[in-house]
Amino acid sequence: MPETRTVRLLRTLLATHLDWHGSRLDFLARFILAVLQVRSVNLARLAPVLSSRAKPSSNYIRLQRFMRSFAMDQSDIARTVGDLLPAQQPWVL
């Protein structure tokens, strides 16, 4: 489970780039940290580490719902990733 302080810092950083509701930013911060922790985008593997307050099955449903119903503007995401990368190129993703 990502540390609350780390989630808070990442959420604040994301808020400077994305004009999203706070709960969406919180979820995205937790999602990013969970992906880095488990090194997978498999929702079943992410669910147990997403949040310690909820059951893994609830987290799994939350992940599914987010992926299914929230439309992310790809240009906003690309701009955010570009802004967060080091200025020195070349970049390797």
Number of C-alpha atoms within 10 A of each C-alpha: 16 18 10 11 9 13 21 15 12 18 21 15 15 19 16 10 15 15 11 13 9 12 10 15 21 18 18 17 22 25 22 16 21 22 17 13 14 13 11 12 13 10 18 16 16 26 24 19 21 27 20 12 9 13 13 18 12 14 21 19 14 16 18 14 11 14 12 9 8 9 8 10 9 9 9 13 13 11 12 16 12 12 11 12 12 9 9 6 7 7 9 5 4
